[in-house]
């Protein structure tokens, strides 16, 4: 086994891409694998997984350090260069190099490949919130909130009471986020009542006017959605969103059932206003039995501003995701990506008829899905349609 874990786990994707490029250029698997520290069989597996084609990985932002940058840092450290000299050679700020080295073992232990792998791991989202991952810290924070302490007071007291325990550190901003963004699953929602403002949502002063202008009244958040929707065991819980057309001037609505991944595509000939979307969704609900409609989860787009009237008319409760948390509607986000195969960005969706959308939905619902044991969404839904409520 080489310097990496079994089966090449943890190898940075840039290194994989470089290895595969060399192999496709004619170099022997054994030679390339030995040079980078993995078994030749691992290199062969990487090649097989990509079908011999260059892997379609996204390009790293130029604002971030690349693996080559990190290797330059390692070489500079071995020469004895200062952080400022290394930063000058890279065209980076000295603080960037200092922070990079000190976070990855210091001057004596820094390794470029290991640091790059660590950076890639830490960049993954969503991450477990600090308060969700440390019960001891969460208990102290909750006790402070119950005593009507502000998050900033709690932050300061943690430093005073646990001066040598780095685990018992949390910023006041993290406490606020854990209170107002329930998807973090850290602090109980009712603890917002312990804050002086008593607000249940964050309202930064710099954006107060904008928040008031775009806020949907009487939202019921996803944290209040029935638990049966989370584990996908009970069918009838749907995720919805809009797919926008050219210049955001047109759109279609997409619905995905969480248990079967069954897709419904809905034309919006009257536009994307709240009344138009509510009317189109109401009509779509009539295409399936009522026992297959238990809840609808949507993002905080203003097209669902009429959710209260929609619920009264259909009996279908609407739950809203936290802002900037697309993974809370993962099935719908994935489906919207599949739809772009048929309706690429820049398409004028006002010209798409409901019959055309139905044909696309039939194809999507006829695709075998790994998550369904290679059954299709249509095959999973058909027995449910035949059931009596």
RARA-V262795 format. One record per pair of residues at least 24 apart in sequence whose C-alpha atoms are under 10 Angstrom apart, sorted by the first residue. I is the first residue (numbers start at 1). J is the second residue. D is the distance in Angstrom with one decimal. If there is no record, write none. Layout:
# RARA-V262795
i,j,d
I,J,D
I,J,D
This chain:
# RARA-V262795
i,j,d
1,34,9.8
1,37,7.7
1,38,6.6
1,39,6.5
2,33,8.8
2,34,7.7
2,35,9.5
2,36,8.1
2,37,4.3
2,38,4.8
2,39,6.8
3,34,10.0
3,36,8.2
3,37,5.2
3,38,7.1
3,114,10.0
4,36,9.0
4,37,6.6
4,38,6.6
4,39,9.6
4,113,10.0
4,114,9.3
5,37,9.7
5,38,8.6
6,38,8.6
6,39,9.2
6,42,9.1
7,38,7.8
7,39,7.8
7,41,8.5
7,42,5.9
7,43,9.3
7,45,9.1
8,37,8.7
8,38,6.1
8,39,7.9
8,41,9.7
8,42,6.3
8,43,8.5
8,45,9.9
8,46,9.4
9,38,9.6
9,42,9.7
10,113,9.7
10,114,8.6
10,116,9.8
10,117,6.3
10,118,8.7
10,120,9.3
10,121,8.7
11,36,9.5
11,37,9.7
11,38,9.1
11,113,8.0
11,114,8.6
11,116,9.1
11,117,6.7
12,67,8.1
12,113,7.3
12,114,8.5
12,115,9.7
12,116,6.7
12,117,5.3
12,118,9.1
12,119,9.6
12,120,7.5
12,121,9.6
13,55,9.2
13,57,8.0
13,58,10.0
13,67,9.5
13,116,9.6
13,117,8.6
13,120,9.0
14,57,8.9
14,59,9.4
14,60,9.3
14,66,8.5
14,67,7.2
14,68,9.2
14,116,9.5
14,117,10.0
15,67,8.0
15,68,9.7
15,113,8.6
16,43,8.4
16,46,7.7
16,47,9.5
16,55,8.9
17,46,9.3
17,47,9.8
17,54,7.2
17,55,6.9
17,56,9.5
17,57,8.8
18,54,9.7
19,43,7.6
19,46,9.2
19,47,9.3
20,44,9.0
20,46,7.5
20,47,6.5
20,50,9.3
20,52,8.3
20,53,8.7
20,54,7.4
20,55,8.7
21,47,9.7
21,52,9.6
21,53,9.2
21,54,7.4
21,55,9.8
23,47,8.4
23,52,9.5
24,52,7.6
24,53,8.7
24,54,9.2
63,92,9.6
64,96,9.8
64,119,9.6
65,90,9.6
65,92,9.2
65,96,9.0
65,97,9.4
65,100,9.0
65,116,8.3
65,119,9.1
66,112,9.5
66,113,9.9
66,116,7.4
66,119,9.8
67,112,6.6
67,113,6.6
67,114,9.4
67,115,8.4
67,116,5.7
67,117,8.8
67,119,9.9
68,112,8.1
68,113,9.0
68,116,9.3
69,97,9.8
69,112,8.2
69,116,9.5
70,97,9.1
70,100,8.6
70,101,9.2
70,110,9.3
70,111,7.9
70,112,4.6
70,113,7.4
70,114,9.4
70,115,7.4
70,116,7.1
71,110,9.8
71,111,7.6
71,112,4.8
71,113,7.2
71,115,9.5
71,116,9.3
72,112,8.0
73,97,7.6
73,100,9.1
73,101,8.2
73,107,9.8
73,110,8.8
73,111,8.9
73,112,7.3
74,101,8.9
74,107,8.5
74,108,9.7
74,109,9.5
74,110,6.6
74,111,6.3
74,112,5.9
74,113,9.5
75,111,9.5
75,112,9.0
76,107,9.9
77,101,9.3
77,106,9.7
77,107,6.4
77,108,8.1
77,109,9.9
77,110,8.4
77,111,10.0
78,107,8.5
78,108,8.6
78,110,9.7
80,107,9.1
82,107,10.0
83,107,9.7
125,325,9.9
125,327,8.9
126,183,10.0
126,184,9.2
126,325,8.5
126,326,9.8
126,327,7.7
126,328,10.0
127,184,8.7
128,184,7.2
128,185,8.9
128,186,9.2
129,174,8.5
129,177,9.6
129,178,7.9
129,183,9.6
129,184,5.9
129,185,7.9
129,186,7.0
130,167,9.3
130,168,10.0
130,169,9.3
130,170,7.7
130,174,8.2
130,175,9.6
130,178,9.2
130,184,9.2
130,186,8.1
131,168,9.8
131,169,9.8
131,170,8.0
131,174,8.3
131,175,8.0
131,178,7.6
131,184,8.7
131,185,8.6
131,186,5.4
131,187,7.5
132,178,8.7
132,184,7.2
132,185,6.3
132,186,4.3
132,187,7.7
133,185,9.7
133,186,8.1
134,167,8.1
134,168,8.7
134,186,9.3
135,186,9.2
136,167,9.2
136,168,8.0
137,167,7.7
137,168,5.7
137,169,7.8
137,170,8.3
138,168,9.2
138,170,9.6
138,175,9.5
138,186,7.5
138,187,7.4
139,187,9.3
140,168,8.9
141,168,9.8
141,170,9.0
141,175,8.0
141,187,8.8
142,175,9.6
142,187,7.3
142,188,8.5
142,191,7.7
142,194,9.8
144,194,9.5
145,175,9.8
145,191,6.9
145,192,8.6
145,193,9.2
145,194,5.9
145,195,7.3
146,191,7.3
146,192,9.8
146,193,9.2
146,194,6.2
146,195,9.1
147,194,7.9
147,195,10.0
148,191,9.6
148,193,9.2
148,194,5.4
148,195,6.6
148,196,7.6
149,194,8.0
149,195,7.8
149,196,8.9
150,175,9.6
150,176,9.7
150,194,8.6
150,195,6.6
150,196,7.7
151,175,6.2
151,176,7.1
151,195,8.5
152,176,9.7
176,201,9.5
176,202,7.8
177,201,9.5
177,202,8.1
180,322,8.9
181,221,9.6
181,223,9.2
181,321,9.4
181,322,6.2
181,323,8.2
181,325,9.5
182,221,8.3
182,222,8.0
182,223,6.1
182,224,9.5
182,321,9.2
182,322,7.3
183,221,9.6
183,222,7.9
183,223,6.9
183,321,8.3
183,322,6.8
183,323,9.8
183,325,8.2
183,327,9.8
183,328,7.9
184,223,9.9
184,322,9.7
185,223,8.7
189,223,8.8
214,300,9.1
214,301,8.5
214,302,6.9
214,305,9.5
215,300,8.1
215,301,9.0
215,302,7.7
215,305,8.5
216,300,7.3
216,301,8.2
216,302,6.6
216,303,9.4
216,304,7.9
216,305,5.4
216,306,8.5
216,307,8.9
216,320,9.7
217,305,7.2
217,306,8.8
217,307,9.1
217,308,8.9
218,305,9.2
218,306,10.0
218,307,8.8
218,308,7.8
219,300,8.8
219,304,9.8
219,305,8.9
219,307,8.3
219,308,8.7
219,318,8.3
219,319,7.2
219,320,6.6
219,321,9.6
220,297,9.9
220,307,9.8
220,308,9.9
220,317,8.8
220,318,7.1
220,319,5.2
220,320,6.1
220,321,9.0
221,297,9.0
221,298,9.7
221,299,9.8
221,300,9.8
221,318,8.7
221,319,5.3
221,320,4.8
221,321,6.2
221,322,7.3
222,296,9.9
222,297,7.3
222,298,8.9
222,299,9.7
222,318,8.9
222,319,5.2
222,320,5.3
222,321,5.4
222,322,7.4
222,328,8.4
223,319,8.5
223,320,8.8
223,321,8.4
223,322,9.0
224,319,7.7
224,320,9.4
225,295,8.1
225,296,9.3
225,297,8.6
225,317,9.1
225,318,8.8
225,319,6.5
225,320,9.1
226,294,9.6
226,295,8.7
226,319,9.9
229,258,7.7
229,259,8.6
229,294,9.0
229,295,8.3
229,296,9.9
229,297,9.9
230,258,8.8
230,259,9.8
230,328,9.8
231,258,9.1
231,259,8.6
232,257,9.2
232,258,6.0
232,259,4.8
232,260,8.6
233,258,9.0
233,259,6.5
233,260,9.8
234,258,8.8
234,259,6.9
234,260,9.9
234,292,9.4
234,294,9.2
235,259,5.3
235,260,7.3
235,261,9.9
235,291,8.7
235,292,6.4
235,293,8.2
235,294,8.0
235,295,9.9
235,381,8.9
235,384,8.2
236,260,9.1
236,289,9.8
236,290,8.8
236,291,6.9
236,292,4.1
236,293,4.6
236,294,4.9
236,295,6.8
236,296,8.8
236,384,9.6
237,292,7.6
237,293,6.4
237,294,5.3
237,295,4.8
237,296,6.1
237,297,7.9
237,316,9.7
237,317,10.0
238,262,9.2
238,263,9.5
238,292,9.1
238,293,7.5
238,294,7.8
238,295,6.1
238,296,4.8
238,297,6.2
238,298,8.9
238,318,9.6
238,329,9.3
238,331,9.3
238,332,8.7
239,263,9.7
239,295,8.4
239,296,5.6
239,297,4.7
239,298,6.1
239,299,9.1
239,318,9.7
239,319,9.4
239,320,10.0
239,328,9.2
239,329,6.1
239,330,8.6
239,331,7.3
239,332,5.8
239,333,9.1
240,264,9.5
240,265,9.9
240,281,9.8
240,296,6.8
240,297,6.1
240,298,5.2
240,299,7.8
240,318,9.9
240,329,7.9
240,331,9.4
240,332,6.4
240,333,9.0
240,336,9.9
241,297,8.7
241,298,6.1
241,299,6.9
241,300,9.6
241,301,8.4
241,303,9.3
241,304,9.5
241,329,9.0
241,332,7.2
241,333,8.3
241,336,8.5
242,266,9.4
242,268,9.8
242,272,8.4
242,277,9.3
242,298,9.4
242,299,9.5
242,301,8.8
242,303,8.6
242,332,9.9
242,336,8.6
243,333,9.9
243,336,6.9
243,337,9.5
243,339,8.7
243,340,8.9
243,343,9.3
243,345,9.3
243,349,9.0
244,272,9.3
244,343,9.8
244,345,8.0
244,346,8.6
244,347,8.7
244,348,8.8
244,349,7.6
245,343,8.5
245,344,8.6
245,345,6.5
245,346,5.7
245,347,5.3
245,348,5.2
245,349,5.2
245,350,7.9
246,344,9.5
246,345,6.8
246,346,4.1
246,347,5.3
246,348,5.2
246,349,7.5
246,350,9.4
247,345,9.4
247,346,7.1
247,347,9.1
247,348,8.6
248,272,9.6
248,345,10.0
248,346,8.8
248,347,9.9
248,348,9.1
248,349,9.6
249,348,7.9
249,349,8.5
249,350,8.3
250,347,8.9
250,348,6.5
250,349,5.4
250,350,5.5
250,351,9.1
250,352,10.0
251,277,9.9
251,347,9.6
251,348,8.3
251,349,5.7
251,350,7.0
251,352,9.6
252,277,9.1
252,280,9.8
252,349,6.9
252,350,8.4
252,352,8.8
252,354,9.7
252,357,9.0
253,277,7.7
253,280,8.4
253,281,8.0
253,336,9.9
254,281,9.5
254,332,7.5
254,333,9.7
254,335,8.4
254,336,7.5
254,339,9.3
254,361,9.7
255,281,9.1
255,284,9.6
255,296,8.7
255,297,9.5
255,298,9.6
255,331,9.5
255,332,7.0
255,335,9.0
255,336,9.6
256,296,9.4
256,297,9.8
256,329,9.4
256,330,9.9
256,331,6.7
256,332,5.7
256,333,9.4
256,334,9.8
256,335,7.6
256,336,9.7
256,377,10.0
257,292,8.8
257,293,9.1
257,295,9.8
257,296,9.1
257,331,8.2
257,332,8.6
257,377,9.1
257,381,9.2
258,329,9.1
258,330,9.2
258,331,6.7
258,332,8.6
259,331,9.6
259,371,10.0
259,372,8.9
259,377,9.0
259,380,8.6
259,381,8.9
260,365,9.4
260,369,9.7
260,371,9.4
260,372,7.5
260,375,9.5
260,376,8.2
260,377,5.2
260,378,7.8
260,379,8.6
260,380,5.6
260,381,6.1
260,382,9.8
260,384,9.6
261,331,7.0
261,332,8.6
261,335,8.6
261,364,9.6
261,365,7.9
261,369,8.8
261,371,9.3
261,372,8.6
261,376,8.6
261,377,5.5
261,378,8.7
261,380,8.6
261,381,8.8
262,331,9.8
262,335,9.7
262,361,8.6
262,362,9.6
262,364,8.3
262,365,5.9
262,366,9.4
262,376,8.5
262,377,4.9
262,378,6.5
262,379,9.4
262,380,8.2
262,381,7.0
263,331,9.8
263,332,8.8
263,335,7.8
263,336,10.0
263,358,9.7
263,360,9.6
263,361,6.1
263,362,8.4
263,363,9.8
263,364,7.1
263,365,6.3
263,377,7.9
263,378,9.0
264,357,8.5
264,358,7.7
264,360,9.4
264,361,6.2
264,362,8.9
264,364,9.4
264,365,8.9
265,339,9.4
265,354,8.0
265,355,10.0
265,356,9.5
265,357,5.8
265,358,6.7
265,359,9.5
265,360,8.1
265,361,6.3
265,362,9.8
266,353,9.1
266,354,6.6
266,355,9.8
266,357,7.0
266,358,8.2
266,361,9.7
267,349,8.4
267,350,8.2
267,351,9.6
267,352,7.3
267,353,6.6
267,354,5.4
267,355,9.1
267,356,9.4
267,357,7.3
267,358,9.5
268,349,8.7
268,350,7.5
268,352,9.2
268,353,9.1
268,354,8.8
269,349,9.0
269,350,6.3
269,351,8.5
269,352,8.8
269,353,8.4
269,354,9.2
270,350,9.0
271,303,9.9
271,350,8.2
272,302,9.3
272,303,6.3
272,304,9.6
273,302,8.0
273,303,5.4
273,304,8.4
273,305,8.9
273,306,9.6
274,301,9.4
274,302,6.8
274,303,4.2
274,304,5.5
274,305,5.8
274,306,5.8
274,307,8.5
274,310,9.9
275,303,7.9
275,304,8.5
275,305,8.5
275,306,6.8
275,307,9.5
275,309,9.6
275,310,9.1
276,303,8.4
276,304,9.8
276,306,9.9
277,303,6.5
277,304,7.3
277,305,9.7
277,306,9.0
277,307,10.0
277,310,9.7
278,303,8.2
278,304,7.2
278,305,9.1
278,306,7.0
278,307,7.6
278,309,8.6
278,310,6.1
278,311,9.5
278,313,9.7
278,314,10.0
279,310,8.2
279,313,9.9
281,310,8.7
281,314,9.5
282,310,7.4
282,311,9.5
282,313,7.9
282,314,6.7
282,316,9.6
283,314,9.7
285,314,8.1
285,316,9.3
286,314,9.4
288,385,7.3
289,384,9.2
289,385,6.6
289,386,9.0
289,387,9.2
289,388,8.8
289,389,8.5
290,314,9.5
290,315,9.5
290,316,9.5
290,385,9.6
290,388,9.9
290,389,8.0
291,384,9.0
291,385,8.7
291,387,8.9
291,388,8.0
291,389,5.5
292,381,9.4
292,384,7.8
292,385,7.7
292,387,9.9
292,389,8.7
293,317,9.3
294,318,9.5
295,319,7.5
296,320,8.6
297,321,7.0
297,328,8.9
297,329,7.4
297,332,9.7
298,322,9.7
298,328,9.4
298,329,7.7
298,332,9.5
299,323,7.3
299,324,8.9
299,325,8.6
299,326,8.0
299,328,9.0
299,329,8.2
300,324,9.3
335,364,8.6
338,364,8.0
339,364,8.3
